Amino acid sequence: MPDAHSAGQLDTFPKLLARNAKMFGARPAYRVKEFGIWRSWSWAEAEEMISAFAKGLVLLGLNPGDHVAIIGRNRPELYSAMVSIQMAGGIPVPVYQDSVAEEMAYVLDHCGARMVIAEDQEQVDKVAEIGDKLPGLEHVIYLDPRGLRKYDHSTMHPFAEVEAKGRAEGDAADIARRCAEQGPDTTCVMLYTSGTTGRPKGVVLSNRNIVETSKASAEFDHLVGTDSVLAYLPMAWVGDFIFSMGQAYWTGFCVACPESEMTMQHDLREIGPTYFFAPPRFFEGLLTSVMIRMEDAGQIKKRIFDHFMGFAKEWGPQILDGKAVPGGKKLWYKLGGLLVYGPLKNTLGLTRVRVGYTAGEAIGPEIFDFYRSLGINLKQLYGQTEASVFITQQPDGEVRADTVGVQSPGVEIRIGENGEVYYRSPGTFVEYYKNPESTASTKDPEGWVATGDAGFIEPETGHLRIIDRAKDVGKMADGAMFAPKYVENKLKFYPDILEAVVFGAGREMCTAFINIDLLAVGNWAERNNIAYASYQELAGHPQVLATIADHVAEVNESVAGDEMLSGCQIHRFLVLHKQLDADDGELTRTQKVRRRIIEEKYSDLISALYEGSDRISTETEVTYEDGRKGSIKATLEIRDAVVVETGHKVAAE
Amino acid sequence: MMDGGSFVTPDGRTIGDVLMEVRNITLRFGGVVAIKDISFDIREGEIRAIIGPNGAGKSSMLNVINGFYHPQDGEIWFRGAKRGPMKPHAIAHQGIARTFQNIALFKGMSTLDNIMTGRFTKMRVPWWQQAIWTGPAEREEVENREIVEKIIDFLEIQAIRKTPVGRLPYGLQKRVELGRALAAEPKLLLLDEPMAGMNVEEKEDMSRFILDVNDEFGTTIALIEHDMGVVMDISDRVVVLDYGQKIGDGTPDEVRGNQDVIDAYLGVAHD
């Protein structure tokens, strides 16, 4: 990187901001689509706005060390507000904006937030609802005034007003003094883990954690100031903080915010980011929608698509990795690019992607290869909040679907005796806020952190392979290894299957819950004139069950091929009558399956799977978006799946 | 009743003077009397509901206000002046916009273009200049587009900006139609059963939008609605019609307590 990054100077966000405003003042820092037009703020404008708002916060009484919660979707004002908070000496705490009031109450109370910056009426209402549980909360600042005019304004302030007041009356010298007091050990941000188990924990990350990690990872992928990203993932998620804040401030690239959640795909296409991150779910969903559209396409189009996609599957990844490929194949691939790959990438908004990452969960190899065969440099990384994201990542040219790459720069890894992965890095978190026991049980005195994932390092390549969550990997009744996620990922490759949960620890056979993908299955039903009135009815349709049974049989065949895991074949399954949902606590806010909760909640279904009955009636509680509860009743059919006989014997039923 | 002067609603909005008054309106189709000697007023800034059982004359009343039907007897006063017989488009120019019970959008056109048609009454540049896209025409288009974009943002329909409305679900089409009516920046907005055929969630959304329109733009709204729950929740005053006659007029609470209304609309209780 250039000399401007002279060591020791650029160790906080306010300092990076000052550098960016000085060095690339006219370049865009933020873009946002509003009223149908992309508007942008230059770094110079951003600095002016950020310091004005910081002064406004000080006027409201923000003291160094205070926590300020940020609730809303990705907006330049909210990103810049985080830096304003830091300038004023406070600690930003971004909160998942789709949390229900009760979850939000826990976080706001735990961090003792004195102020909340909320995006709109929806979020303000939630905060108001839990207001009496939060004695420490003094001010609510809101961005979008719509619908809020009649609210009690004694402790509520419009964002623009705080900013304007700070600009007019604020004390710049005070801000400068507060900024000067901060260093690498000052807390940069506090992020709450999504909590696959138990209550969320507040992960305290210092400036050193974030800035060092951003620097190292930006260098690893050669990110530069002219790169661009689309910020659409939850602001409360550590990845977004690193990509849209850390790396953006370090390299000075532009962060674009979509117009609304619904328009993300369209905005992606308009922005054409060069650096893109998405969870496997996104890539799966995108692939599903492409496949559905191709099903509906004309004969000729479909045949051209099928031919070139088949060809790309064989040669695309090799061409992308720069391996030697026969000239004829290269030429044919170019033609494919003209006819299929180019237009497809353009439609998906991925034409300019130079570095693409996926993480959070394992991605199906077929899905991964699909994107790589199109020539998109999609890579995997492995990380967690406690590591400021990066633990391992894949270097260009060493990309494989089944590994998560080599150690990120500065990270040390070791594998524990039980197979659990441990790491130590400059990004390793300071502590869990107000929770010394958890801190001590996660991070040892030497700084090694337990990831909770089981894995091993491939001796030949040095790549890390993750098998499953350490606590999920178990043994079946006969001692064979049980790794549910391995099987679930295989199932989820099918566009029809949105989510799968496999059971079998301590049992003599494996069984599964399946969630159908309404988009894919609904489209199939439409094409085949299959009438259905509800998700539940579609999920229970005999033809749907038959299709899923075929998928399960195919997965069993593939699982049987792996000697170590051949015991994980699915013997019986059912298709759930409702979609697993974060509002019901079944998934985390980052859409990961919460196995324990599902096991408890659907214990009747699980016992039916193992008892051998054909059908089971059940009643399930559901939570609506506004927090009200209801229940749905259903009778589910349980199917047996075709299992491949291997050396591993299934105990007689 | 609240005669003369402004008043303040329980939720703190100030309702102004009379914006529109219909006096002794009678409308006949041949021998059928659709509306018989009805008078009521609509005040500036209020949400005024017209309710009644099927065939009570609600839609006819809206069509009279809108200028689509011409009553045989009675007077209509709008903004302090008596209104003579006028064509609907002239009334639209006066600042009255409406939505329809059975959505009347251009199915093949995008959401954006549909809402843009709502700006028709505000376009000043002659058609031939628009055709050759001269400077003034372009400027005007940009100005109008800005207003339309604000409405799109307001109604949260950014994601369907370019989607032909024929492909949209019913609830969204209703929202687009509301958008088109709003584009005319009306003084008085008439909504003909804005919630008909919607599910609970869509009804809640639509109620929210109606309240927000009233609150943000200060638009006076007169609406016809079947769903009593919705009417009672969102309107300031309610007129009740039955067989073409007015049988009640007042705040939702007053109307709810009115025995004639209970008998006619909500049904007579059987002992």
Interface residues (C-beta under 8 A of the other chain):
Chain A: E34 F35 G36 I37 R146 G147 R149 K150 E259 S260 M262 T263 H266
Chain B: D11 G12 R13 R145 E146 E149 K150 I152 D153 F154 E156 Q158 A159 R161 R208 D212 D215 E216
